[in-house]
Structures are given as C-alpha cells and as structure tokens.
Amino acid sequence: MSDSVTIRTRKFLTNRLLQRRQMIIDNVFVFGFRTAFGGGKSTGFALIYDTLDAAKKFEPKYRLIRHGLGEKKSVSSKQRKEKKNRDKKVRGTKKGKKEEKSKK
C-alpha cells in the first residue's frame, strides 16, 4: 500500500489557505462509485492515463462521451425499433442469409 502514484497535470497550484494542492486533470476517468451505508464514504474506480490519446484509445465510447471527448449518436426510436425487429427475423439463421431476408 505504500506505492507512490504520479499524476501528470496541465496546471498545478498550491493552495496555502486549504493546505492542499489543486490541479486540472484531463486524463482521469472515474466510474463505478458506490455509497457506503451511513454516509460519509464513497468508493469507486479511477483510470489515469498518461495522455489524452491513450485515453481515447482505451476508454469505452460512453465514458468518453461523459467526459466531453466524444459525440453521442442520435438515432430515432423508430430506427432502433426497426433494426431490432429486423435482427429478430434473422436470429438463428446462417450469417449469409441476413442480406437475403432484408431484400424481401
């Protein structure tokens, strides 16, 4: 547990009033937080990347969207429903038959 952690930051400021260091961190992705019963404590996960390029390469799309680094696809509910029903018709058939089913 005595392993040291190095965090690379863009800006660094020593706040003497609060007796702590403040920083802007672009490449820390936090997720999976759980609150403990009784309050006062939350636990979660954080992934810290060396660069934003590494974060964009390894992070899932939904977390990049949450972090403001990606665009969310906007598909209408009717299109989602039609795709769902097309996929239901093809389920259990061979891979090559999807094109034949959709042409009918």
QUIWORA-V468953 format. One record per residue. N is the residue number from 0. PSI is psi in degrees with one decimal (* if undefined). Layout:
BEGIN
{{N | PSI} {N | PSI}}
END
This chain:
BEGIN
{{0 | -5.8} {1 | 17.1} {2 | 136.5} {3 | 151.7} {4 | 133.1} {5 | 125.8} {6 | 122.7} {7 | 128.6} {8 | 158.7} {9 | -45.7} {10 | 147.4} {11 | 134.2} {12 | 132.0} {13 | 115.8} {14 | 102.9} {15 | -25.9} {16 | -44.8} {17 | -2.8} {18 | 50.4} {19 | 168.9} {20 | 135.8} {21 | 143.9} {22 | 158.8} {23 | 119.4} {24 | 117.3} {25 | -22.9} {26 | 36.7} {27 | 123.2} {28 | 114.3} {29 | 146.1} {30 | 168.0} {31 | 40.5} {32 | 139.4} {33 | 137.5} {34 | 141.8} {35 | 147.3} {36 | 134.1} {37 | -14.2} {38 | 175.3} {39 | -6.6} {40 | 131.3} {41 | 143.3} {42 | 149.5} {43 | -174.1} {44 | 152.3} {45 | 136.4} {46 | 126.5} {47 | 121.9} {48 | 154.7} {49 | -41.0} {50 | 164.2} {51 | -30.7} {52 | -40.8} {53 | -38.5} {54 | -43.4} {55 | -28.8} {56 | -39.7} {57 | -23.2} {58 | 145.6} {59 | 155.2} {60 | -39.6} {61 | -32.6} {62 | -32.5} {63 | -38.2} {64 | -42.1} {65 | -36.2} {66 | -6.8} {67 | 18.1} {68 | -0.4} {69 | 168.1} {70 | 136.5} {71 | 133.7} {72 | 131.0} {73 | 104.9} {74 | 134.7} {75 | 158.4} {76 | -31.2} {77 | -40.8} {78 | -40.6} {79 | -41.1} {80 | -42.3} {81 | -41.0} {82 | -40.9} {83 | -44.9} {84 | -33.5} {85 | -42.0} {86 | -31.0} {87 | -34.8} {88 | -29.4} {89 | -13.7} {90 | 130.8} {91 | 1.0} {92 | 170.9} {93 | 160.6} {94 | -36.7} {95 | -13.8} {96 | -7.0} {97 | -41.7} {98 | -38.7} {99 | -41.1} {100 | -39.2} {101 | -21.1} {102 | -23.8} {103 | *}}
END
